[in-house]
Amino acid sequence: MNQFPITSTKTDSGETLYTLQNSHEMRVVISNRGAAMISWHAPDRYDRIADVLLGYPDTQGYVTNPTYFGGLIGRWGNRIADGHFTLDGADFLVDQNNGSNHLHGGDAGFHLAMWQAYPEEDGLRFTLTSAEGEAGFPGNLQVEVRYQLADNGSLTIDYQAITDAPTPINLTSHAYFNLNGGCSGIGDHLLSIDADHFLKVDQKLIPIERAEVAGSTFDFRQSAPIGPRLSWPDAQIAIAGGFDHCYCLHWREGVEKGALRDVASVYDPGSGRSLTVATTETGLQFYSGNYLGGVKGRGPKPYAAHDGFCLEAQAFPNQINGPDAEAVILRPGQTYRQTTVYRLQVRDCAM
């Protein structure tokens, strides 16, 4: 892990940027603001280096980060319907920052916080204390996140958290990828997701039912290009302006629940870059960058819709208000753990 010493640079806006590097000229830059992934430079099949992450033109954009570029999301990734949940008989109202819904930790989520950073021999560790009442959540929460970059192109993100009172928790990474380095959109990217079901949503993007992917726009069990699916006449695509849906991930026979396993892959034929996602989580939110239009990025032109994609490993949206709520409640004496690995490599041919 992390074959080169971690270097750091102080920015004019007060952040410190940390660079992880491996022996194949791969570099991942992470900020202590939001524990956010700022850039990921990687070679293509011709050894040309490009940044496969979307981001702002400078670090000032991450101060408010309305698009959540690269951010570490918490306490709750995704949505909570009407910003309301009941826990042990008590009602809680959390920030309603997405219409009437709660989204991605609220007005001052973890993606905006200044984390404590600890460069170590085997990785980069961040810690954060989230006080009781922040965004309306109960309990004082202690969070630790560790990033490690390996020579095989794997970026491992390990999450841990403890609390002094019962609280919902659902942490994830909101990195936006474009494997061609941003020279075009993601329409040609070939996506596969190991899931037989996804969660249909209502007009507010709150899940309403579990549905089979078979025969639908959402069937990526076999690798398929993203672009054509965006124009299919599907009511769910129309509601979200593209994909913004959670997939119910498989637990294959012989794989213990909670174990790390490969769940999705993306291949860009032009560059030869391939991204594989492995996680311990039960859900994977596929977001096709539906609201990127007009966002100022690093290139000469603003981003357009579908210029990037997110694969966010997490619990199910609004799960705290569902029948499996207990699975997303962290209680004193317990430790929340989650691991997600993004593995970036070069392939010679399509999947």
Summary of the structure (lengths in Angstrom):
residues: 351
radius of gyration: 19.0
end to end distance: 27.3
largest distance: 59.1
contacts: 1228
relative contact order: 0.17
helix: 9%
strand: 42%
